[in-house]
Amino acid sequence: MSPATAPQTSQQAPQKPAGTTPAPAVAGTKSAAQPPAAAATAPAQGVKVDATTQAAVEQKGGKLAGLKGMSAGALGKMKGVGKLPKRTLMILAVVVVAIVIVGIAAVAMSGGEKKPSGGGGINIAKLEDWSAEMPAIAQNLAEGSATQPNSVTFDIGDLLGENATGLYFITDIEASLSWTDEPNQRWAGRTRINQPDNFQLEINSTVNASAKSEVKANDVSSKQGSIALSLSISGDYSYVVVGNMTDTELPEEASKGDITVVVYLYEAEDLYASGPAAFKLNDLGNDFTLTIKVKGKAYNP
């Protein structure tokens, strides 16, 4: 060999000894040509994930199990992809995993399936609309005074029935009171005109929602009187719940409670003659008729 060719020989790569072969890969070890394991679960460069999202992603780890084995080599086996350079395949694998991670994180942060309204065990939005009209109540009420009425109270839960199954999420109550004062009377040769009776109506609930009418007198001529009153539940709660409450979790906007309707009778004024009279006829009270309607949602487990 001439001195002119010696430098070329020294620059050539050393040859492997004859008969040697690359050491086989050991199961469970990572090849230097493959991306680090962290690449399978970390977002690609430029994708920022905060601690909350990272925790949500880790909780979804089971869904990433099929991605942990994804590598440049796996993508290289795909039809039409194997011709790409190895470095490109590595980058592509990381990008695919990052996209899936971001998608799962978005689902985790959105809360997944919608929770029941208010966080309780009943989703009010899915309940059917419900309404009921109670049987008319006919009763006699003794009079009070001009400043201190006599009253009688009716509970909606009792009117619905103690043995009612399910729950009633009540939002609206309507009450209607009607009465007829006694007719004029002729006594001792003189006509005595019955003066009006004075009623009042009130709706109360245990969620600080109530309504009260003015004191109203019946018409002197027709003797007919009526009061209409309504209440919509509002304030701290949107629903007052009555019915069977056993082992039932209520949403935050609903409260177990009572709804009552109260009828007041102040003075039932007496019968007087049209002119001067030494005597009057006492009116000691009156009959009335009360009807109640309720609206809301019904839940039957």
C-alpha positions in Angstrom: 0.0 0.0 0.0 1.4 3.4 -0.9 1.6 6.3 1.5 -1.0 8.2 -0.6 -3.8 5.7 0.3 -3.1 5.3 4.0 -5.2 8.2 5.3 -8.3 7.0 3.4 -8.1 3.6 5.1 -7.8 5.2 8.6 -11.1 7.2 8.0 -13.3 4.2 7.2 -15.7 3.0 9.9 -14.4 0.0 11.9 -15.8 -3.3 10.8 -17.7 -5.7 13.2 -15.9 -8.9 13.9 -17.1 -11.7 11.7 -19.9 -13.8 13.0 -21.3 -11.2 15.4 -25.0 -10.2 15.4 -26.9 -7.4 17.1 -28.1 -8.3 20.6 -31.7 -9.3 20.7 -34.2 -6.9 22.4 -35.2 -7.9 26.0 -38.9 -7.9 26.8 -39.9 -4.8 28.8 -36.9 -2.7 27.8 -37.1 0.4 25.6 -35.2 0.8 22.4 -33.2 4.0 21.9 -34.9 4.5 18.6 -38.4 4.7 20.3 -39.7 7.9 22.0 -39.5 8.0 25.8 -42.5 6.5 27.6 -43.5 10.0 28.8 -44.3 10.9 25.2 -47.2 8.5 25.2 -49.0 10.3 28.0 -47.7 13.9 27.7 -49.1 16.5 25.3 -47.0 17.6 22.3 -44.7 20.6 22.4 -46.8 23.8 22.7 -49.8 22.1 24.4 -50.2 23.3 28.0 -52.2 21.2 30.5 -52.7 22.5 34.0 -52.7 20.4 37.2 -56.5 20.0 37.2 -56.6 18.8 33.6 -53.6 16.5 34.2 -55.4 14.9 37.1 -58.6 14.4 35.0 -56.5 12.8 32.3 -54.8 10.4 34.8 -58.3 9.4 36.0 -59.1 8.5 32.4 -55.9 6.4 32.2 -57.8 3.3 31.3 -58.8 4.9 28.0 -55.2 5.5 27.2 -54.1 1.9 27.7 -54.4 1.2 24.0 -52.3 4.2 23.2 -49.3 3.3 25.3 -48.0 0.9 22.8 -48.3 3.3 19.9 -44.8 4.2 18.5 -43.2 5.1 15.3 -42.8 1.5 14.5 -46.5 0.8 15.0 -47.5 3.7 12.8 -44.9 2.5 10.3 -46.9 -0.7 9.7 -49.9 1.3 8.6 -50.7 1.2 4.9 -49.2 4.3 3.2 -47.5 5.5 6.4 -44.5 3.2 6.4 -42.8 5.1 3.7 -42.4 8.2 5.9 -39.1 8.9 7.5 -38.6 7.4 11.0 -38.3 10.8 12.7 -41.6 11.9 11.1 -43.3 8.8 12.4 -42.1 9.5 15.9 -43.4 13.0 15.8 -46.7 11.8 14.3 -47.2 9.3 17.1 -46.7 12.0 19.8 -49.1 14.3 18.0 -51.8 11.6 17.8 -51.5 10.8 21.5 -51.6 14.5 22.4 -54.8 15.1 20.5 -56.5 12.2 22.3 -55.3 13.4 25.7 -56.7 16.9 25.0 -60.0 15.4 23.9 -60.3 13.2 27.1 -59.3 16.2 29.2 -62.1 18.3 27.7 -64.6 15.6 28.5 -63.3 15.3 32.1 -63.5 19.1 32.6 -67.0 19.3 31.2 -68.2 16.9 33.9 -69.3 14.2 31.5 -73.0 13.3 31.9 -75.3 16.0 33.2 -75.9 15.8 36.9 -79.4 16.0 38.3 -80.8 19.5 38.8 -79.3 21.0 42.0 -77.0 18.1 42.7 -79.7 15.9 44.4 -80.9 12.5 43.5 -83.9 13.7 41.4 -83.6 15.5 38.1 -86.5 17.9 38.2 -86.1 18.9 34.5 -87.1 15.3 33.6 -90.2 15.2 35.7 -93.6 15.4 34.2 -95.8 18.5 34.6 -98.5 17.9 37.2 -101.6 19.7 38.4 -104.5 18.9 40.7 -107.7 20.5 41.8 -108.9 19.6 45.3 -112.5 18.7 45.9 -114.4 21.8 46.9 -114.6 22.4 50.6 -117.9 23.6 52.0 -117.9 24.7 55.6 -119.4 27.1 58.1 -117.3 29.6 60.0 -118.3 31.6 63.0 -117.7 35.3 62.9 -114.9 37.1 64.6 -114.8 40.8 65.3 -113.8 43.8 63.2 -110.2 43.6 64.5 -109.9 39.9 65.5 -111.1 37.4 62.8 -112.0 33.8 63.3 -110.1 31.5 61.0 -109.8 27.9 59.7 -106.6 26.4 58.1 -106.3 23.8 55.4 -103.0 21.9 54.7 -102.3 21.0 51.0 -100.4 17.8 52.1 -103.5 16.7 54.0 -105.8 17.5 51.1 -103.7 15.5 48.7 -104.0 12.6 51.0 -101.7 11.1 53.7 -101.3 7.9 51.7 -100.3 9.7 48.4 -97.4 7.9 46.7 -94.5 9.8 45.3 -93.6 13.4 45.7 -95.2 16.6 44.5 -92.9 19.6 43.7 -95.3 22.4 44.0 -94.7 25.7 42.2 -98.1 27.4 42.0 -101.2 27.5 44.3 -104.5 29.1 43.4 -107.3 29.5 45.9 -110.8 30.7 45.3 -113.3 31.5 48.1 -117.0 32.2 47.6 -119.9 32.8 49.9 -123.5 33.9 50.0 -124.8 36.0 52.8 -128.2 35.3 54.3 -131.1 37.1 52.6 -133.0 40.1 54.1 -135.7 39.2 56.5 -139.0 40.7 57.4 -139.8 40.6 61.1 -142.4 42.3 63.2 -143.8 44.0 60.1 -140.5 45.5 59.1 -137.9 44.4 56.5 -134.4 44.0 58.0 -131.5 44.2 55.5 -128.6 41.9 56.1 -125.3 43.8 56.1 -122.2 42.2 54.4 -119.9 39.6 55.9 -116.2 40.3 55.7 -113.8 37.5 54.6 -110.1 37.3 53.9 -107.9 34.6 52.2 -104.3 33.8 52.8 -101.8 31.3 51.3 -98.7 30.4 53.4 -95.6 28.2 52.9 -92.7 27.2 55.0 -90.2 28.7 52.5 -91.0 32.3 53.3 -93.5 32.6 50.4 -97.0 33.9 51.2 -99.9 35.9 49.8 -102.8 37.6 51.5 -105.9 39.2 50.1 -107.6 42.3 51.4 -110.6 42.0 53.6 -113.6 41.9 51.2 -117.3 42.2 51.9 -120.1 40.6 49.8 -122.4 42.7 47.7 -125.3 44.1 49.7 -127.9 43.5 47.0 -126.9 40.1 45.5 -125.4 38.8 48.8 -122.7 37.2 46.7 -119.0 37.5 47.6 -115.8 36.0 46.3 -112.0 36.2 46.6 -109.4 34.8 44.3 -105.7 34.5 45.4 -102.6 32.9 43.9 -99.0 32.3 44.9 -95.9 31.3 43.0 -93.1 29.8 45.0 -90.0 32.0 44.8 -87.0 33.2 46.9 -84.6 30.7 48.4 -86.4 27.8 46.8 -88.3 27.1 43.6 -90.3 24.1 44.9 -92.1 23.1 48.0 -92.2 19.3 48.2 -95.1 17.4 49.8 -95.8 13.7 49.8 -93.9 10.6 50.8 -90.4 11.7 51.7 -88.9 8.4 52.8 -85.2 8.0 51.8 -85.3 10.6 49.1 -82.6 13.1 48.3 -83.9 16.4 47.2 -82.3 18.9 44.8 -81.0 22.1 46.3 -83.8 24.2 44.8 -86.5 22.1 46.5 -87.5 22.0 50.2 -89.7 19.7 52.1 -92.4 21.9 53.7 -96.0 22.7 54.2 -98.4 24.9 52.2 -101.6 26.1 54.0 -104.6 28.1 52.9 -106.3 30.1 55.6 -109.9 31.5 55.5 -110.7 34.4 57.8 -114.1 35.8 58.8 -114.1 39.1 60.5 -117.5 40.6 61.5 -120.6 39.0 60.0 -122.7 42.1 60.2 -126.3 41.9 61.4 -129.7 42.6 59.9 -131.1 46.1 60.4 -134.4 47.6 59.6 -134.4 50.2 56.9 -135.6 52.8 59.3 -135.2 53.4 63.1 -135.5 50.1 64.9 -135.1 49.1 68.5 -134.1 45.5 67.6 -131.7 43.9 65.1 -131.2 40.3 64.0 -127.8 38.8 64.7 -125.7 37.3 61.9 -123.4 34.9 63.7 -121.4 33.5 60.8 -121.6 32.2 57.3 -121.1 29.2 55.0 -118.3 29.4 52.5 -116.9 27.3 49.6 -113.2 27.0 49.0 -111.5 25.5 46.0 -107.7 25.0 45.7 -105.6 24.2 42.6 -101.9 23.3 42.7 -99.3 23.0 39.9 -95.8 21.7 39.7 -93.9 18.4 39.0 -94.7 14.9 40.1 -92.2 12.2 41.0 -93.2 8.5 41.3 -90.3 6.3 42.1 
